[in-house]
């Protein structure tokens, strides 16, 4: 059984229940202030979406 270091700064905080329900990678962080929440929301809403290659392109 793989047991990663719990204090590794590159290891995401996650919820096992949320991962089982969502079936995807999750990253849980506590927002400690209204400013931090507004900063996160504005960064998330304004980030550009990267286009993935079309499926036939992946097969080449």
PDBQT receptor file of N, H, CA, C and O in Angstrom, charges set to zero:
ATOM      1  N   UNK A   1       0.844  -1.186   0.000  1.00  0.00    +0.000 N 
ATOM      2  CA  UNK A   1       0.000   0.000   0.000  1.00  0.00    +0.000 C 
ATOM      3  C   UNK A   1       0.882   1.240   0.000  1.00  0.00    +0.000 C 
ATOM      4  O   UNK A   1       1.831   1.334   0.778  1.00  0.00    +0.000 OA
ATOM      5  N   UNK A   2       0.567   2.188  -0.873  1.00  0.00    +0.000 N 
ATOM      6  H   UNK A   2      -0.204   2.111  -1.505  1.00  0.00    +0.000 HD
ATOM      7  CA  UNK A   2       1.331   3.431  -0.994  1.00  0.00    +0.000 C 
ATOM      8  C   UNK A   2       0.891   4.424   0.074  1.00  0.00    +0.000 C 
ATOM      9  O   UNK A   2      -0.292   4.752   0.165  1.00  0.00    +0.000 OA
ATOM     10  N   UNK A   3       1.824   4.900   0.878  1.00  0.00    +0.000 N 
ATOM     11  H   UNK A   3       2.785   4.634   0.804  1.00  0.00    +0.000 HD
ATOM     12  CA  UNK A   3       1.545   5.897   1.914  1.00  0.00    +0.000 C 
ATOM     13  C   UNK A   3       2.453   7.101   1.685  1.00  0.00    +0.000 C 
ATOM     14  O   UNK A   3       3.601   7.081   2.128  1.00  0.00    +0.000 OA
ATOM     15  N   UNK A   4       1.978   8.157   1.005  1.00  0.00    +0.000 N 
ATOM     16  H   UNK A   4       1.046   8.173   0.645  1.00  0.00    +0.000 HD
ATOM     17  CA  UNK A   4       2.834   9.321   0.753  1.00  0.00    +0.000 C 
ATOM     18  C   UNK A   4       3.086  10.109   2.028  1.00  0.00    +0.000 C 
ATOM     19  O   UNK A   4       2.342   9.993   3.002  1.00  0.00    +0.000 OA
ATOM     20  N   UNK A   5       4.146  10.914   2.011  1.00  0.00    +0.000 N 
ATOM     21  H   UNK A   5       4.751  11.008   1.220  1.00  0.00    +0.000 HD
ATOM     22  CA  UNK A   5       4.416  11.783   3.147  1.00  0.00    +0.000 C 
ATOM     23  C   UNK A   5       3.268  12.766   3.293  1.00  0.00    +0.000 C 
ATOM     24  O   UNK A   5       2.800  13.327   2.303  1.00  0.00    +0.000 OA
ATOM     25  N   UNK A   6       2.822  12.973   4.492  1.00  0.00    +0.000 N 
ATOM     26  H   UNK A   6       3.202  12.517   5.297  1.00  0.00    +0.000 HD
ATOM     27  CA  UNK A   6       1.683  13.863   4.714  1.00  0.00    +0.000 C 
ATOM     28  C   UNK A   6       2.088  15.330   4.755  1.00  0.00    +0.000 C 
ATOM     29  O   UNK A   6       1.233  16.205   4.612  1.00  0.00    +0.000 OA
ATOM     30  N   UNK A   7       3.364  15.618   4.945  1.00  0.00    +0.000 N 
ATOM     31  H   UNK A   7       4.058  14.907   5.061  1.00  0.00    +0.000 HD
ATOM     32  CA  UNK A   7       3.794  17.011   5.019  1.00  0.00    +0.000 C 
ATOM     33  C   UNK A   7       4.484  17.473   3.734  1.00  0.00    +0.000 C 
ATOM     34  O   UNK A   7       5.136  18.517   3.731  1.00  0.00    +0.000 OA
ATOM     35  N   UNK A   8       4.352  16.727   2.665  1.00  0.00    +0.000 N 
ATOM     36  H   UNK A   8       3.823  15.878   2.668  1.00  0.00    +0.000 HD
ATOM     37  CA  UNK A   8       4.951  17.104   1.387  1.00  0.00    +0.000 C 
ATOM     38  C   UNK A   8       4.195  18.303   0.818  1.00  0.00    +0.000 C 
ATOM     39  O   UNK A   8       2.978  18.226   0.646  1.00  0.00    +0.000 OA
ATOM     40  N   UNK A   9       4.889  19.423   0.518  1.00  0.00    +0.000 N 
ATOM     41  H   UNK A   9       5.878  19.485   0.658  1.00  0.00    +0.000 HD
ATOM     42  CA  UNK A   9       4.200  20.623   0.035  1.00  0.00    +0.000 C 
ATOM     43  C   UNK A   9       3.559  20.445  -1.342  1.00  0.00    +0.000 C 
ATOM     44  O   UNK A   9       2.694  21.236  -1.718  1.00  0.00    +0.000 OA
ATOM     45  N   UNK A  10       3.963  19.428  -2.097  1.00  0.00    +0.000 N 
ATOM     46  H   UNK A  10       4.666  18.786  -1.791  1.00  0.00    +0.000 HD
ATOM     47  CA  UNK A  10       3.389  19.213  -3.422  1.00  0.00    +0.000 C 
ATOM     48  C   UNK A  10       2.186  18.261  -3.398  1.00  0.00    +0.000 C 
ATOM     49  O   UNK A  10       1.582  18.006  -4.440  1.00  0.00    +0.000 OA
ATOM     50  N   UNK A  11       1.840  17.743  -2.236  1.00  0.00    +0.000 N 
ATOM     51  H   UNK A  11       2.331  17.950  -1.390  1.00  0.00    +0.000 HD
ATOM     52  CA  UNK A  11       0.717  16.820  -2.111  1.00  0.00    +0.000 C 
ATOM     53  C   UNK A  11      -0.570  17.607  -1.879  1.00  0.00    +0.000 C 
ATOM     54  O   UNK A  11      -0.648  18.403  -0.942  1.00  0.00    +0.000 OA
ATOM     55  N   UNK A  12      -1.583  17.392  -2.726  1.00  0.00    +0.000 N 
ATOM     56  H   UNK A  12      -1.519  16.746  -3.486  1.00  0.00    +0.000 HD
ATOM     57  CA  UNK A  12      -2.865  18.090  -2.583  1.00  0.00    +0.000 C 
ATOM     58  C   UNK A  12      -3.597  17.611  -1.343  1.00  0.00    +0.000 C 
ATOM     59  O   UNK A  12      -3.539  16.435  -0.986  1.00  0.00    +0.000 OA
ATOM     60  N   UNK A  13      -4.284  18.537  -0.693  1.00  0.00    +0.000 N 
ATOM     61  H   UNK A  13      -4.330  19.493  -0.983  1.00  0.00    +0.000 HD
ATOM     62  CA  UNK A  13      -5.231  18.161   0.348  1.00  0.00    +0.000 C 
ATOM     63  C   UNK A  13      -6.487  17.699  -0.370  1.00  0.00    +0.000 C 
ATOM     64  O   UNK A  13      -6.912  18.332  -1.336  1.00  0.00    +0.000 OA
ATOM     65  N   UNK A  14      -7.089  16.608   0.086  1.00  0.00    +0.000 N 
ATOM     66  H   UNK A  14      -6.743  16.094   0.872  1.00  0.00    +0.000 HD
ATOM     67  CA  UNK A  14      -8.255  16.096  -0.623  1.00  0.00    +0.000 C 
ATOM     68  C   UNK A  14      -9.230  15.472   0.356  1.00  0.00    +0.000 C 
ATOM     69  O   UNK A  14      -8.890  15.199   1.507  1.00  0.00    +0.000 OA
ATOM     70  N   UNK A  15     -10.429  15.254  -0.113  1.00  0.00    +0.000 N 
ATOM     71  H   UNK A  15     -10.704  15.476  -1.048  1.00  0.00    +0.000 HD
ATOM     72  CA  UNK A  15     -11.467  14.581   0.649  1.00  0.00    +0.000 C 
ATOM     73  C   UNK A  15     -11.771  13.263  -0.047  1.00  0.00    +0.000 C 
ATOM     74  O   UNK A  15     -12.171  13.260  -1.212  1.00  0.00    +0.000 OA
ATOM     75  N   UNK A  16     -11.591  12.158   0.637  1.00  0.00    +0.000 N 
ATOM     76  H   UNK A  16     -11.266  12.160   1.583  1.00  0.00    +0.000 HD
ATOM     77  CA  UNK A  16     -11.817  10.840   0.035  1.00  0.00    +0.000 C 
ATOM     78  C   UNK A  16     -13.274  10.689  -0.414  1.00  0.00    +0.000 C 
ATOM     79  O   UNK A  16     -13.540  10.134  -1.480  1.00  0.00    +0.000 OA
ATOM     80  N   UNK A  17     -14.211  11.181   0.393  1.00  0.00    +0.000 N 
ATOM     81  H   UNK A  17     -13.994  11.632   1.259  1.00  0.00    +0.000 HD
ATOM     82  CA  UNK A  17     -15.630  11.092   0.039  1.00  0.00    +0.000 C 
ATOM     83  C   UNK A  17     -15.907  11.893  -1.227  1.00  0.00    +0.000 C 
ATOM     84  O   UNK A  17     -16.624  11.433  -2.115  1.00  0.00    +0.000 OA
ATOM     85  N   UNK A  18     -15.333  13.096  -1.305  1.00  0.00    +0.000 N 
ATOM     86  H   UNK A  18     -14.750  13.469  -0.584  1.00  0.00    +0.000 HD
ATOM     87  CA  UNK A  18     -15.548  13.943  -2.475  1.00  0.00    +0.000 C 
ATOM     88  C   UNK A  18     -14.935  13.312  -3.725  1.00  0.00    +0.000 C 
ATOM     89  O   UNK A  18     -15.523  13.384  -4.804  1.00  0.00    +0.000 OA
ATOM     90  N   UNK A  19     -13.769  12.699  -3.590  1.00  0.00    +0.000 N 
ATOM     91  H   UNK A  19     -13.292  12.640  -2.714  1.00  0.00    +0.000 HD
ATOM     92  CA  UNK A  19     -13.142  12.049  -4.748  1.00  0.00    +0.000 C 
ATOM     93  C   UNK A  19     -13.981  10.878  -5.250  1.00  0.00    +0.000 C 
ATOM     94  O   UNK A  19     -14.106  10.681  -6.459  1.00  0.00    +0.000 OA
ATOM     95  N   UNK A  20     -14.551  10.107  -4.344  1.00  0.00    +0.000 N 
ATOM     96  H   UNK A  20     -14.449  10.267  -3.362  1.00  0.00    +0.000 HD
ATOM     97  CA  UNK A  20     -15.385   8.981  -4.764  1.00  0.00    +0.000 C 
ATOM     98  C   UNK A  20     -16.664   9.458  -5.439  1.00  0.00    +0.000 C 
ATOM     99  O   UNK A  20     -17.147   8.820  -6.375  1.00  0.00    +0.000 OA
ATOM    100  N   UNK A  21     -17.213  10.572  -4.972  1.00  0.00    +0.000 N 
ATOM    101  H   UNK A  21     -16.821  11.090  -4.212  1.00  0.00    +0.000 HD
ATOM    102  CA  UNK A  21     -18.438  11.102  -5.572  1.00  0.00    +0.000 C 
ATOM    103  C   UNK A  21     -18.152  11.787  -6.907  1.00  0.00    +0.000 C 
ATOM    104  O   UNK A  21     -18.917  11.638  -7.860  1.00  0.00    +0.000 OA
ATOM    105  N   UNK A  22     -17.058  12.531  -6.976  1.00  0.00    +0.000 N 
ATOM    106  H   UNK A  22     -16.437  12.652  -6.202  1.00  0.00    +0.000 HD
ATOM    107  CA  UNK A  22     -16.748  13.327  -8.169  1.00  0.00    +0.000 C 
ATOM    108  C   UNK A  22     -16.030  12.506  -9.232  1.00  0.00    +0.000 C 
ATOM    109  O   UNK A  22     -16.141  12.809 -10.420  1.00  0.00    +0.000 OA
ATOM    110  N   UNK A  23     -15.295  11.472  -8.827  1.00  0.00    +0.000 N 
ATOM    111  H   UNK A  23     -15.204  11.226  -7.862  1.00  0.00    +0.000 HD
ATOM    112  CA  UNK A  23     -14.508  10.608  -9.711  1.00  0.00    +0.000 C 
ATOM    113  C   UNK A  23     -13.489  11.401 -10.521  1.00  0.00    +0.000 C 
ATOM    114  O   UNK A  23     -13.281  11.141 -11.706  1.00  0.00    +0.000 OA
ATOM    115  N   UNK A  24     -12.860  12.367  -9.869  1.00  0.00    +0.000 N 
ATOM    116  H   UNK A  24     -13.028  12.578  -8.906  1.00  0.00    +0.000 HD
ATOM    117  CA  UNK A  24     -11.831  13.189 -10.504  1.00  0.00    +0.000 C 
ATOM    118  C   UNK A  24     -10.935  13.761  -9.410  1.00  0.00    +0.000 C 
ATOM    119  O   UNK A  24     -11.225  13.630  -8.221  1.00  0.00    +0.000 OA
ATOM    120  N   UNK A  25      -9.856  14.388  -9.825  1.00  0.00    +0.000 N 
ATOM    121  H   UNK A  25      -9.621  14.495 -10.792  1.00  0.00    +0.000 HD
ATOM    122  CA  UNK A  25      -8.946  15.009  -8.880  1.00  0.00    +0.000 C 
ATOM    123  C   UNK A  25      -9.622  16.188  -8.187  1.00  0.00    +0.000 C 
ATOM    124  O   UNK A  25     -10.288  16.995  -8.835  1.00  0.00    +0.000 OA
ATOM    125  N   UNK A  26      -9.453  16.283  -6.890  1.00  0.00    +0.000 N 
ATOM    126  H   UNK A  26      -8.912  15.627  -6.364  1.00  0.00    +0.000 HD
ATOM    127  CA  UNK A  26      -9.982  17.420  -6.132  1.00  0.00    +0.000 C 
ATOM    128  C   UNK A  26      -8.859  18.008  -5.296  1.00  0.00    +0.000 C 
ATOM    129  O   UNK A  26      -7.903  17.314  -4.951  1.00  0.00    +0.000 OA
ATOM    130  N   UNK A  27      -8.975  19.264  -4.977  1.00  0.00    +0.000 N 
ATOM    131  H   UNK A  27      -9.752  19.828  -5.257  1.00  0.00    +0.000 HD
ATOM    132  CA  UNK A  27      -7.983  19.955  -4.156  1.00  0.00    +0.000 C 
ATOM    133  C   UNK A  27      -8.746  20.796  -3.143  1.00  0.00    +0.000 C 
ATOM    134  O   UNK A  27      -9.400  21.770  -3.515  1.00  0.00    +0.000 OA
ATOM    135  N   UNK A  28      -8.669  20.434  -1.877  1.00  0.00    +0.000 N 
ATOM    136  H   UNK A  28      -8.137  19.643  -1.575  1.00  0.00    +0.000 HD
ATOM    137  CA  UNK A  28      -9.418  21.102  -0.821  1.00  0.00    +0.000 C 
ATOM    138  C   UNK A  28      -8.496  22.075  -0.097  1.00  0.00    +0.000 C 
ATOM    139  O   UNK A  28      -7.428  21.688   0.378  1.00  0.00    +0.000 OA
ATOM    140  N   UNK A  29      -8.904  23.320  -0.013  1.00  0.00    +0.000 N 
ATOM    141  H   UNK A  29      -9.771  23.634  -0.398  1.00  0.00    +0.000 HD
ATOM    142  CA  UNK A  29      -8.161  24.319   0.757  1.00  0.00    +0.000 C 
ATOM    143  C   UNK A  29      -9.153  25.171   1.530  1.00  0.00    +0.000 C 
ATOM    144  O   UNK A  29     -10.250  25.448   1.044  1.00  0.00    +0.000 OA
ATOM    145  N   UNK A  30      -8.776  25.583   2.721  1.00  0.00    +0.000 N 
ATOM    146  H   UNK A  30      -7.886  25.358   3.115  1.00  0.00    +0.000 HD
ATOM    147  CA  UNK A  30      -9.619  26.438   3.537  1.00  0.00    +0.000 C 
ATOM    148  C   UNK A  30      -9.405  27.886   3.141  1.00  0.00    +0.000 C 
ATOM    149  O   UNK A  30      -8.268  28.344   3.027  1.00  0.00    +0.000 OA
ATOM    150  N   UNK A  31     -10.497  28.608   2.931  1.00  0.00    +0.000 N 
ATOM    151  H   UNK A  31     -11.421  28.236   3.023  1.00  0.00    +0.000 HD
ATOM    152  CA  UNK A  31     -10.416  30.035   2.624  1.00  0.00    +0.000 C 
ATOM    153  C   UNK A  31     -10.611  30.776   3.939  1.00  0.00    +0.000 C 
ATOM    154  O   UNK A  31     -11.649  30.642   4.588  1.00  0.00    +0.000 OA
ATOM    155  N   UNK A  32      -9.602  31.562   4.329  1.00  0.00    +0.000 N 
ATOM    156  H   UNK A  32      -8.760  31.671   3.802  1.00  0.00    +0.000 HD
ATOM    157  CA  UNK A  32      -9.604  32.181   5.650  1.00  0.00    +0.000 C 
ATOM    158  C   UNK A  32     -10.166  33.597   5.691  1.00  0.00    +0.000 C 
ATOM    159  O   UNK A  32     -10.393  34.127   6.778  1.00  0.00    +0.000 OA
ATOM    160  N   UNK A  33     -10.398  34.224   4.544  1.00  0.00    +0.000 N 
ATOM    161  H   UNK A  33     -10.214  33.793   3.660  1.00  0.00    +0.000 HD
ATOM    162  CA  UNK A  33     -10.914  35.593   4.567  1.00  0.00    +0.000 C 
ATOM    163  C   UNK A  33     -11.725  35.871   3.309  1.00  0.00    +0.000 C 
ATOM    164  O   UNK A  33     -11.632  35.145   2.320  1.00  0.00    +0.000 OA
ATOM    165  N   UNK A  34     -12.515  36.924   3.363  1.00  0.00    +0.000 N 
ATOM    166  H   UNK A  34     -12.591  37.514   4.167  1.00  0.00    +0.000 HD
ATOM    167  CA  UNK A  34     -13.301  37.327   2.206  1.00  0.00    +0.000 C 
ATOM    168  C   UNK A  34     -12.390  37.744   1.062  1.00  0.00    +0.000 C 
ATOM    169  O   UNK A  34     -12.673  37.440  -0.097  1.00  0.00    +0.000 OA
ATOM    170  N   UNK A  35     -11.290  38.441   1.376  1.00  0.00    +0.000 N 
ATOM    171  H   UNK A  35     -11.060  38.688   2.317  1.00  0.00    +0.000 HD
ATOM    172  CA  UNK A  35     -10.340  38.847   0.333  1.00  0.00    +0.000 C 
ATOM    173  C   UNK A  35      -9.749  37.630  -0.381  1.00  0.00    +0.000 C 
ATOM    174  O   UNK A  35      -9.617  37.631  -1.605  1.00  0.00    +0.000 OA
ATOM    175  N   UNK A  36      -9.398  36.602   0.375  1.00  0.00    +0.000 N 
ATOM    176  H   UNK A  36      -9.506  36.601   1.370  1.00  0.00    +0.000 HD
ATOM    177  CA  UNK A  36      -8.840  35.386  -0.225  1.00  0.00    +0.000 C 
ATOM    178  C   UNK A  36      -9.876  34.704  -1.120  1.00  0.00    +0.000 C 
ATOM    179  O   UNK A  36      -9.536  34.206  -2.193  1.00  0.00    +0.000 OA
ATOM    180  N   UNK A  37     -11.131  34.681  -0.686  1.00  0.00    +0.000 N 
ATOM    181  H   UNK A  37     -11.408  35.086   0.185  1.00  0.00    +0.000 HD
ATOM    182  CA  UNK A  37     -12.196  34.074  -1.489  1.00  0.00    +0.000 C 
ATOM    183  C   UNK A  37     -12.410  34.856  -2.780  1.00  0.00    +0.000 C 
ATOM    184  O   UNK A  37     -12.539  34.260  -3.849  1.00  0.00    +0.000 OA
ATOM    185  N   UNK A  38     -12.450  36.176  -2.692  1.00  0.00    +0.000 N 
ATOM    186  H   UNK A  38     -12.345  36.660  -1.823  1.00  0.00    +0.000 HD
ATOM    187  CA  UNK A  38     -12.653  37.012  -3.879  1.00  0.00    +0.000 C 
ATOM    188  C   UNK A  38     -11.479  36.870  -4.847  1.00  0.00    +0.000 C 
ATOM    189  O   UNK A  38     -11.676  36.827  -6.061  1.00  0.00    +0.000 OA
ATOM    190  N   UNK A  39     -10.265  36.797  -4.315  1.00  0.00    +0.000 N 
ATOM    191  H   UNK A  39     -10.105  36.832  -3.329  1.00  0.00    +0.000 HD
ATOM    192  CA  UNK A  39      -9.077  36.629  -5.151  1.00  0.00    +0.000 C 
ATOM    193  C   UNK A  39      -9.134  35.288  -5.892  1.00  0.00    +0.000 C 
ATOM    194  O   UNK A  39      -8.855  35.227  -7.090  1.00  0.00    +0.000 OA
ATOM    195  N   UNK A  40      -9.492  34.224  -5.186  1.00  0.00    +0.000 N 
ATOM    196  H   UNK A  40      -9.719  34.273  -4.214  1.00  0.00    +0.000 HD
ATOM    197  CA  UNK A  40      -9.586  32.901  -5.804  1.00  0.00    +0.000 C 
ATOM    198  C   UNK A  40     -10.655  32.881  -6.902  1.00  0.00    +0.000 C 
ATOM    199  O   UNK A  40     -10.416  32.383  -8.002  1.00  0.00    +0.000 OA
ATOM    200  N   UNK A  41     -11.823  33.423  -6.594  1.00  0.00    +0.000 N 
ATOM    201  H   UNK A  41     -12.017  33.827  -5.701  1.00  0.00    +0.000 HD
ATOM    202  CA  UNK A  41     -12.926  33.416  -7.561  1.00  0.00    +0.000 C 
ATOM    203  C   UNK A  41     -12.572  34.218  -8.799  1.00  0.00    +0.000 C 
ATOM    204  O   UNK A  41     -12.852  33.790  -9.919  1.00  0.00    +0.000 OA
ATOM    205  N   UNK A  42     -11.954  35.388  -8.606  1.00  0.00    +0.000 N 
ATOM    206  H   UNK A  42     -11.727  35.736  -7.697  1.00  0.00    +0.000 HD
ATOM    207  CA  UNK A  42     -11.615  36.218  -9.772  1.00  0.00    +0.000 C 
ATOM    208  C   UNK A  42     -10.527  35.559 -10.623  1.00  0.00    +0.000 C 
ATOM    209  O   UNK A  42     -10.589  35.626 -11.851  1.00  0.00    +0.000 OA
ATOM    210  N   UNK A  43      -9.534  34.927  -9.997  1.00  0.00    +0.000 N 
ATOM    211  H   UNK A  43      -9.483  34.873  -9.000  1.00  0.00    +0.000 HD
ATOM    212  CA  UNK A  43      -8.499  34.222 -10.767  1.00  0.00    +0.000 C 
ATOM    213  C   UNK A  43      -9.099  33.047 -11.530  1.00  0.00    +0.000 C 
ATOM    214  O   UNK A  43      -8.770  32.827 -12.695  1.00  0.00    +0.000 OA
ATOM    215  N   UNK A  44      -9.983  32.289 -10.874  1.00  0.00    +0.000 N 
ATOM    216  H   UNK A  44     -10.251  32.467  -9.927  1.00  0.00    +0.000 HD
ATOM    217  CA  UNK A  44     -10.585  31.119 -11.508  1.00  0.00    +0.000 C 
ATOM    218  C   UNK A  44     -11.482  31.530 -12.670  1.00  0.00    +0.000 C 
ATOM    219  O   UNK A  44     -11.453  30.909 -13.733  1.00  0.00    +0.000 OA
ATOM    220  N   UNK A  45     -12.274  32.569 -12.469  1.00  0.00    +0.000 N 
ATOM    221  H   UNK A  45     -12.298  33.074 -11.606  1.00  0.00    +0.000 HD
ATOM    222  CA  UNK A  45     -13.224  33.003 -13.501  1.00  0.00    +0.000 C 
ATOM    223  C   UNK A  45     -12.527  33.619 -14.702  1.00  0.00    +0.000 C 
ATOM    224  O   UNK A  45     -13.058  33.578 -15.812  1.00  0.00    +0.000 OA
ATOM    225  N   UNK A  46     -11.339  34.192 -14.496  1.00  0.00    +0.000 N 
ATOM    226  H   UNK A  46     -10.908  34.225 -13.594  1.00  0.00    +0.000 HD
ATOM    227  CA  UNK A  46     -10.682  34.895 -15.600  1.00  0.00    +0.000 C 
ATOM    228  C   UNK A  46      -9.567  34.090 -16.267  1.00  0.00    +0.000 C 
ATOM    229  O   UNK A  46      -8.940  34.576 -17.208  1.00  0.00    +0.000 OA
ATOM    230  N   UNK A  47      -9.310  32.865 -15.795  1.00  0.00    +0.000 N 
ATOM    231  H   UNK A  47      -9.819  32.470 -15.031  1.00  0.00    +0.000 HD
ATOM    232  CA  UNK A  47      -8.236  32.096 -16.431  1.00  0.00    +0.000 C 
ATOM    233  C   UNK A  47      -8.694  31.597 -17.793  1.00  0.00    +0.000 C 
ATOM    234  O   UNK A  47      -9.858  31.244 -17.986  1.00  0.00    +0.000 OA
ATOM    235  N   UNK A  48      -7.769  31.574 -18.721  1.00  0.00    +0.000 N 
ATOM    236  H   UNK A  48      -6.823  31.860 -18.564  1.00  0.00    +0.000 HD
ATOM    237  CA  UNK A  48      -8.121  31.148 -20.076  1.00  0.00    +0.000 C 
ATOM    238  C   UNK A  48      -8.167  29.627 -20.149  1.00  0.00    +0.000 C 
ATOM    239  O   UNK A  48      -7.386  28.931 -19.501  1.00  0.00    +0.000 OA
ATOM    240  N   UNK A  49      -9.086  29.138 -20.939  1.00  0.00    +0.000 N 
ATOM    241  H   UNK A  49      -9.721  29.704 -21.465  1.00  0.00    +0.000 HD
ATOM    242  CA  UNK A  49      -9.229  27.698 -21.114  1.00  0.00    +0.000 C 
ATOM    243  C   UNK A  49      -8.255  27.227 -22.183  1.00  0.00    +0.000 C 
ATOM    244  O   UNK A  49      -8.195  27.793 -23.275  1.00  0.00    +0.000 OA
ATOM    245  N   UNK A  50      -7.495  26.191 -21.864  1.00  0.00    +0.000 N 
ATOM    246  H   UNK A  50      -7.543  25.731 -20.977  1.00  0.00    +0.000 HD
ATOM    247  CA  UNK A  50      -6.554  25.641 -22.831  1.00  0.00    +0.000 C 
ATOM    248  C   UNK A  50      -7.276  24.577 -23.649  1.00  0.00    +0.000 C 
ATOM    249  O   UNK A  50      -7.904  23.675 -23.095  1.00  0.00    +0.000 OA
ATOM    250  N   UNK A  51      -7.181  24.690 -24.953  1.00  0.00    +0.000 N 
ATOM    251  H   UNK A  51      -6.670  25.423 -25.402  1.00  0.00    +0.000 HD
ATOM    252  CA  UNK A  51      -7.840  23.724 -25.831  1.00  0.00    +0.000 C 
ATOM    253  C   UNK A  51      -7.041  22.429 -25.894  1.00  0.00    +0.000 C 
ATOM    254  O   UNK A  51      -5.830  22.437 -26.118  1.00  0.00    +0.000 OA
ATOM    255  N   UNK A  52      -7.730  21.334 -25.696  1.00  0.00    +0.000 N 
ATOM    256  H   UNK A  52      -8.713  21.327 -25.514  1.00  0.00    +0.000 HD
ATOM    257  CA  UNK A  52      -7.107  20.021 -25.833  1.00  0.00    +0.000 C 
ATOM    258  C   UNK A  52      -7.114  19.643 -27.308  1.00  0.00    +0.000 C 
ATOM    259  O   UNK A  52      -7.995  20.073 -28.053  1.00  0.00    +0.000 OA
ATOM    260  N   UNK A  53      -6.147  18.847 -27.735  1.00  0.00    +0.000 N 
ATOM    261  H   UNK A  53      -5.431  18.497 -27.130  1.00  0.00    +0.000 HD
ATOM    262  CA  UNK A  53      -6.154  18.419 -29.143  1.00  0.00    +0.000 C 
ATOM    263  C   UNK A  53      -7.370  17.534 -29.431  1.00  0.00    +0.000 C 
ATOM    264  O   UNK A  53      -7.865  16.837 -28.545  1.00  0.00    +0.000 OA
ATOM    265  N   UNK A  54      -7.837  17.571 -30.664  1.00  0.00    +0.000 N 
ATOM    266  H   UNK A  54      -7.435  18.138 -31.384  1.00  0.00    +0.000 HD
ATOM    267  CA  UNK A  54      -8.954  16.726 -31.076  1.00  0.00    +0.000 C 
ATOM    268  C   UNK A  54      -8.534  15.256 -30.997  1.00  0.00    +0.000 C 
ATOM    269  O   UNK A  54      -7.352  14.935 -31.127  1.00  0.00    +0.000 OA
ATOM    270  N   UNK A  55      -9.492  14.383 -30.788  1.00  0.00    +0.000 N 
ATOM    271  H   UNK A  55     -10.452  14.644 -30.682  1.00  0.00    +0.000 HD
ATOM    272  CA  UNK A  55      -9.190  12.963 -30.623  1.00  0.00    +0.000 C 
ATOM    273  C   UNK A  55      -8.380  12.381 -31.781  1.00  0.00    +0.000 C 
ATOM    274  O   UNK A  55      -7.418  11.657 -31.525  1.00  0.00    +0.000 OA
ATOM    275  N   UNK A  56      -8.723  12.663 -33.047  1.00  0.00    +0.000 N 
ATOM    276  H   UNK A  56      -9.505  13.251 -33.255  1.00  0.00    +0.000 HD
ATOM    277  CA  UNK A  56      -7.897  12.116 -34.145  1.00  0.00    +0.000 C 
ATOM    278  C   UNK A  56      -6.442  12.592 -34.086  1.00  0.00    +0.000 C 
ATOM    279  O   UNK A  56      -5.537  11.869 -34.502  1.00  0.00    +0.000 OA
ATOM    280  N   UNK A  57      -6.220  13.789 -33.578  1.00  0.00    +0.000 N 
ATOM    281  H   UNK A  57      -6.955  14.376 -33.240  1.00  0.00    +0.000 HD
ATOM    282  CA  UNK A  57      -4.849  14.299 -33.450  1.00  0.00    +0.000 C 
ATOM    283  C   UNK A  57      -4.057  13.485 -32.429  1.00  0.00    +0.000 C 
ATOM    284  O   UNK A  57      -2.847  13.312 -32.576  1.00  0.00    +0.000 OA
ATOM    285  N   UNK A  58      -4.728  12.992 -31.408  1.00  0.00    +0.000 N 
ATOM    286  H   UNK A  58      -5.711  13.132 -31.288  1.00  0.00    +0.000 HD
ATOM    287  CA  UNK A  58      -4.056  12.188 -30.383  1.00  0.00    +0.000 C 
ATOM    288  C   UNK A  58      -3.597  10.839 -30.931  1.00  0.00    +0.000 C 
ATOM    289  O   UNK A  58      -2.633  10.258 -30.433  1.00  0.00    +0.000 OA
ATOM    290  N   UNK A  59      -4.282  10.348 -31.947  1.00  0.00    +0.000 N 
ATOM    291  H   UNK A  59      -5.066  10.820 -32.352  1.00  0.00    +0.000 HD
ATOM    292  CA  UNK A  59      -3.962   9.036 -32.504  1.00  0.00    +0.000 C 
ATOM    293  C   UNK A  59      -2.778   9.056 -33.459  1.00  0.00    +0.000 C 
ATOM    294  O   UNK A  59      -2.274   8.000 -33.839  1.00  0.00    +0.000 OA
ATOM    295  N   UNK A  60      -2.331  10.233 -33.847  1.00  0.00    +0.000 N 
ATOM    296  H   UNK A  60      -2.741  11.091 -33.538  1.00  0.00    +0.000 HD
ATOM    297  CA  UNK A  60      -1.214  10.336 -34.804  1.00  0.00    +0.000 C 
ATOM    298  C   UNK A  60       0.102   9.994 -34.162  1.00  0.00    +0.000 C 
ATOM    299  O   UNK A  60       1.139  10.031 -34.824  1.00  0.00    +0.000 OA
TER     300      UNK A  60
